[in-house]
Amino acid sequence: MIDGGGGLAAELPGDVTIRVLRSSDAERLGAAYRRNRQHLAPWEPLRSAEFFTTAGQHANIGEKLGSLAAGTGLPWILLAGDRAVGAMALTGMVRGPFLSANLGYWVDQEFSGQGIASAAVGHVIEASRTRLGLHRIQAATLKHNAASRRVLERTGFREIGLAPEYLQIAGSWQDHVLFQRILH
């Protein structure tokens, strides 16, 4: 099991903090998703109306905290004061000889372009190396998501290939560019 406690929180640029997600974050995360619904729509799977509610976020957070308890994932929230302004997550964490996880993230439209995503990804990289003992993180981004590609490149990820029809995003199977970051 992964310890969601100390060493996993940090201060980021723009008075933003990153910390492990809590069940009490449902209302603020639901508000953030509602605020950013149009901004995130081209980059995410289609979402039910329920997803954007506090109840929907209680369920979403419950799943994420279940993966935390199982040691297969680690979800973070980005906060500006008490307001959620983004999220990061390691998913599909594998131990043994692989020691790898997948990284996903988003940042509130109002906070985009301020270096917050890069700083948060940098924090996740460091925590993955020092606290989780991972060897590798993989991330995938849509071919046309230039901002996300810049974040990954800025934080030391290297492109490793193209995955045709990799994920169903915005209602269709879309090609993704795969990146990895070796931590040791």
C-alpha positions as CSV (number, residue, x, y, z in Angstrom):
1,M,0.0,0.0,0.0
2,I,1.2,3.5,-0.8
3,D,1.3,6.0,2.1
4,G,-0.6,9.1,1.0
5,G,1.0,11.1,3.8
6,G,4.0,13.3,4.2
7,G,6.4,14.1,1.4
8,L,3.7,14.0,-1.3
9,A,2.6,17.7,-0.9
10,A,4.4,20.7,-2.3
11,E,4.0,24.4,-3.1
12,L,3.9,25.3,-6.8
13,P,4.1,28.6,-8.7
14,G,1.2,31.0,-8.5
15,D,0.3,30.1,-4.9
16,V,-0.9,26.7,-6.0
17,T,-0.3,23.6,-3.9
18,I,-0.4,19.9,-4.8
19,R,-1.4,17.2,-2.3
20,V,-2.9,13.8,-2.3
21,L,-6.6,13.7,-3.1
22,R,-9.1,13.3,-0.2
23,S,-12.7,12.2,-0.2
24,S,-13.5,15.6,1.2
25,D,-12.4,17.1,-2.1
26,A,-15.6,16.0,-4.0
27,E,-17.4,19.4,-4.0
28,R,-14.3,21.4,-5.0
29,L,-13.3,19.0,-7.7
30,G,-16.8,18.9,-9.1
31,A,-16.8,22.7,-9.3
32,A,-13.5,22.6,-11.1
33,Y,-14.7,20.1,-13.6
34,R,-17.9,22.2,-14.2
35,R,-15.8,25.3,-14.6
36,N,-13.5,23.6,-17.1
37,R,-16.0,21.4,-18.9
38,Q,-15.5,23.0,-22.3
39,H,-11.8,23.5,-21.8
40,L,-11.3,19.8,-21.1
41,A,-13.8,18.3,-23.5
42,P,-11.4,17.9,-26.5
43,W,-8.8,16.1,-24.3
44,E,-10.9,13.7,-22.2
45,P,-13.4,10.8,-22.6
46,L,-17.0,11.8,-22.9
47,R,-18.4,12.3,-19.4
48,S,-21.9,11.7,-18.1
49,A,-23.7,14.7,-16.5
50,E,-23.3,12.8,-13.2
51,F,-19.5,13.1,-13.4
52,F,-19.7,16.9,-13.0
53,T,-21.7,16.7,-9.7
54,T,-20.4,16.4,-6.2
55,A,-21.9,12.9,-6.0
56,G,-20.2,12.0,-9.2
57,Q,-16.9,13.2,-7.8
58,H,-17.5,11.2,-4.6
59,A,-17.6,8.1,-6.8
60,N,-14.6,9.2,-8.9
61,I,-12.6,9.9,-5.8
62,G,-13.6,6.7,-4.2
63,E,-12.2,4.8,-7.2
64,K,-9.0,6.7,-7.1
65,L,-8.6,6.2,-3.4
66,G,-9.3,2.5,-3.9
67,S,-6.3,2.4,-6.3
68,L,-4.2,4.3,-3.7
69,A,-5.2,1.7,-1.0
70,A,-4.3,-1.2,-3.5
71,G,-0.9,0.4,-4.3
72,T,-1.8,0.7,-8.0
73,G,-2.3,4.5,-8.2
74,L,-1.7,7.8,-6.6
75,P,-4.1,10.8,-7.1
76,W,-3.2,14.4,-6.4
77,I,-5.3,17.6,-6.5
78,L,-4.0,21.1,-7.3
79,L,-5.4,23.8,-5.1
80,A,-5.3,27.6,-5.2
81,G,-6.4,28.4,-1.7
82,D,-9.5,26.2,-1.2
83,R,-10.3,26.0,-4.9
84,A,-9.4,22.9,-7.1
85,V,-7.5,24.0,-10.1
86,G,-6.3,20.7,-11.5
87,A,-5.4,17.1,-10.9
88,M,-2.5,14.7,-11.4
89,A,-2.6,10.9,-11.1
90,L,-0.4,7.9,-11.4
91,T,-2.4,4.9,-12.6
92,G,-1.6,1.4,-13.5
93,M,1.3,1.3,-11.1
94,V,3.2,-2.0,-11.5
95,R,5.9,-3.3,-9.1
96,G,8.4,-6.1,-9.7
97,P,10.9,-5.7,-12.5
98,F,8.8,-3.1,-14.3
99,L,8.4,-0.4,-11.5
100,S,6.3,1.7,-13.8
101,A,3.1,3.9,-13.8
102,N,1.1,6.0,-16.2
103,L,0.7,9.7,-15.7
104,G,-2.4,11.8,-16.4
105,Y,-3.0,15.5,-15.6
106,W,-5.0,18.6,-16.3
107,V,-4.9,22.2,-15.1
108,D,-7.7,24.7,-14.9
109,Q,-8.0,26.9,-18.0
110,E,-7.4,30.0,-15.8
111,F,-4.1,28.7,-14.6
112,S,-2.8,27.3,-17.9
113,G,0.4,28.7,-19.3
114,Q,1.9,29.6,-15.9
115,G,4.3,26.7,-15.4
116,I,2.0,25.0,-12.9
117,A,1.6,21.8,-14.9
118,S,5.3,21.5,-15.4
119,A,6.0,22.1,-11.7
120,A,3.3,19.6,-10.7
121,V,4.7,17.0,-13.1
122,G,8.2,17.7,-11.7
123,H,6.8,17.1,-8.2
124,V,5.2,13.8,-9.3
125,I,8.5,12.7,-10.9
126,E,10.5,13.4,-7.7
127,A,7.9,11.6,-5.5
128,S,7.8,8.7,-8.0
129,R,11.6,8.3,-7.7
130,T,12.1,9.0,-4.0
131,R,8.9,8.0,-2.3
132,L,7.5,5.3,-4.6
133,G,10.7,3.8,-5.9
134,L,9.5,3.7,-9.5
135,H,11.9,3.4,-12.4
136,R,9.7,4.7,-15.2
137,I,6.7,6.9,-15.9
138,Q,4.8,6.8,-19.1
139,A,2.4,9.5,-20.4
140,A,0.3,9.7,-23.6
141,T,-1.0,12.8,-25.3
142,L,-3.1,13.4,-28.3
143,K,-0.9,14.2,-31.3
144,H,-2.4,17.7,-31.6
145,N,-2.1,18.6,-27.9
146,A,0.9,20.9,-28.2
147,A,0.6,22.3,-24.7
148,S,0.7,18.9,-23.1
149,R,3.6,17.8,-25.3
150,R,5.6,20.9,-24.1
151,V,4.9,20.0,-20.5
152,L,6.2,16.5,-21.0
153,E,9.3,17.6,-22.9
154,R,10.1,20.4,-20.4
155,T,10.0,17.8,-17.6
156,G,12.4,15.4,-19.3
157,F,10.0,13.0,-20.9
158,R,11.1,11.5,-24.2
159,E,8.9,10.5,-27.1
160,I,8.9,6.8,-27.6
161,G,6.3,6.2,-30.3
162,L,2.8,6.5,-31.7
163,A,-0.1,4.4,-30.4
164,P,-2.8,4.4,-33.1
165,E,-6.4,4.6,-31.8
166,Y,-5.0,4.4,-28.3
167,L,-7.8,6.0,-26.2
168,Q,-11.4,7.0,-26.8
169,I,-11.3,10.8,-26.4
170,A,-14.1,13.2,-27.1
171,G,-16.1,10.3,-28.5
172,S,-13.7,8.8,-30.9
173,W,-10.6,6.5,-30.8
174,Q,-7.7,8.8,-31.2
175,D,-4.0,8.3,-31.9
176,H,-1.6,9.3,-29.0
177,V,2.0,10.1,-28.8
178,L,3.7,8.0,-26.1
179,F,6.4,9.5,-23.8
180,Q,8.4,8.0,-21.0
181,R,10.6,9.4,-18.3
182,I,13.3,7.1,-16.8
183,L,13.8,8.0,-13.2
184,H,17.1,6.3,-12.4
